[in-house]
């Protein structure tokens, strides 16, 4: 039974996708709808190798495993507690042949996975610069996931570039106010932003998030999709 994988204080959350469930603990960072939106945005082909940087509890890796024919999906996460829950979720869902959870700094991911070893890299990075924004998160794990404590945006994109093959794709979600930073750091690392989609919480409110698709070695030219409205009522 899957309950045998749980430890004290943990719970299984149903992903509503192929019977998959994910282990979460209230004292560790729990995934949000942003990760689900990013997983929906990704385009992964059969037999591709994918890395999810800052994988947290493994939500994106599990959704991609359920929805795509990716051969291998690496989840790279620096926090030991999140890696432990993600690894047990992999076993509980029988995904150990396709999903590999690696504990480590994403800046070293190319050493663990292989330089230019990925067809696609997915990342839902910390949104807020260290020392700014709301730091009222209920636990240290969540603060580290939300703020650039372990790594900043420039480091995230550089780490992704080292992993991507020529022609490989980067998928990212971030605050819309940081689009200029994303374009800057992507360009510095040889990644051309190819597609963007702004996200609005409601029709009346302005966009607060952006989905980005970039291509390593890609030619200039950006496709702007219609805004995604989360709650249309």
N, C-alpha and C positions, 0 to 999 in steps of 0.2 A: 504494500500500500504506500502511496505517496506520503502519507502522514509520517512515515518512518524517517523521512529526510528532514523533518522540522526539529528545531531546537527551541528551548524555552523562550517565549515571547514572540516567536515568529509565526507567520501565517502564509498560506498559499493564496495568491490572487489569480483568478481565472482571466486569461488573456483573450478569451472569446475567439480563439484562432486555433483550429486543429486540436482542440482538447488540451492545449498547453497551459501550464500553471507556473507561476514564478514565486519564489520565496522572497518575502520582504520582512524587515524588522523595523519597528517604529523608531528605534534609536540609530538607524542608518538611513542614508539618503534613499528615498522612494521615488520611483520614476513618475514623470508627469505626462500630460498629454502632448508636450512638445516632442518627446521621444517617439510617440506614436505617429505624429504628423511627419516627422523626418523619415520614419520607416516607410510610410505611405509614399513619400516623394522619391525614394530611391528606386533606381532601375538596375537590377542585378540580373545577369544572364546565367544560363546554365553552365555549370562547371567552373565558374569564376571563384577566385580567392578574394575574400573581403576582410577588412579590418575595421572594427568598431573601436575607436579611441575614446577612452573615458567611458567604458562600457557600463559602469555602475552595477546594477543587479542583473544585467544581461538582456534587458527588454528588447533592444533593437536586434541583437543577434538572434534571439528566439523568433521574433516576428519575421525576419528575413529567412530563417531556416524553414519556417512554415509556408512562406509565400513564394519562395524562389528555388531555383535549382542550383544555388551556389554549392560548390564542392566543399569549401572550408570557410568558416567564419571565425575569425579571431576576435576575442573581446579582451582589450587591454585596459586594465584598471589598476590604479596605484594603491587604492585603499584595501587593506588586507581583509577587513570584515566583509566588504562588498564582494570581493573575489571569492570568499568562502561560500557566501550564499549563492552566488552565480554558479559556482561549480556544482553545488548540490542540486540546483535547479536543472542543470544540464543532465545530471544522472537521473533525476526524478522523471524527466521527460524523454529519456532515452536518446539524447542528441549527442552523445560523446564522440561519435564518429565524424560529426560535422562541425560542432561548436567547440572551440578550444579557448578556455579562459586563462589569460596570462596576467600574473601580478607583476607590475613594473611601471616605470615612468614611460609615458608615451614617446618621450624624446629618444628612448633607447629601443623603441619597437622594431626598428629596422634591423637591429642586431639580433633580435629574438625571432623575427618572422622572415627576414631577408630583405636586403636593399632592393627596391623596385620589385618586391615580391607580390604586390597586390594589384588586382584589376580595379578595385574600388575601395575607397576609404570613407567611412561614415563617422561623423563626429557631432555630438551635442555638447559643446564645450561650456565651461563656466562663462556666464554672461557678463558679470560685473568685474570691473578692475579692482584689484586688491586695494583696500583703503577707501572705497567709495560704495555708495548704494546701501541698501538695507542689510544689516548683518544680524537681524533678529531671528535667524534660523534656529530651530529648537535644539540642534545638536551639531557637533563639530563636523561630522560626516557630511551633513547638508551644506554647511558653510563652505567646505572645501569643494563641493560639487558646484556651487553657485558662484563662487568668487575665484579670481585668478590668483589663488594662493600657491598651488603647486606648479602652474604653468600659465602663461599669458597667451593671447590670441596669436601673436607672431610665432610663438613656439609651437602651438597646435598645428598651424598651417605648414610650418617647416617640417614637423614630424610626419604629417600626411604626405608631403612631397617626397620625402625619402622612401616612403613605402610604395608609392605609385609607380607603375610601369609607365613608359611613354604612351600617351593616349588614355591612361587610366583616369577614372572619375573621382572627384571629391564631392561628397554630399554633406551639407552642413545646415544647421538651423542656428540663428542668432538674433539678437535684438536688431531691429531695423535701423536704429540710430548708429550702428557700427558698420553699415555697408561700406563706407569709405575705407575703413581699416581693413575689411575683408578684401576689397579690390587691391589695396596697396600690398598687403602681405602675400596674397595669391600671386600677383605679378612678380614680386621679388623672388618667388620660388618656382617660377616657370609654369604657373597654373593660370589658364585663361578662364575667367568666369563666363559660362555659356548660357546659363538659365537662372533667372531669379523669380521668386513668387512671394509677394508680400502677404502677410496674414493679418486680418482684422478680427478683433474679438466680437464685434457686432457691426452691422452696416453703418451705424452712426458714429462709431469710434474710428480714429485713424489707425493705420497699421502699426503694430508693435513688434512684430517678428518678421523675419525673412528666411526663406529657404533658398539655398544656393547650390547650384551644380557647376563644378569647374572641371576642366580637363587639362591634364599635364601635357604641355606641348601643343595645346589647342590653338587654333587661329582666333584672332579677335572677332567679336560679334556676340552680342548678348540678346537672348530671347527673353522677353518679359511676359510672363503668364498673367492671366486675370487674377485679381486678388482672391485669396481664399478667406471666406468669412466663416468663422467657427460657429457662431450662433446667429442664425438669420431671423429669428423671431424678434 
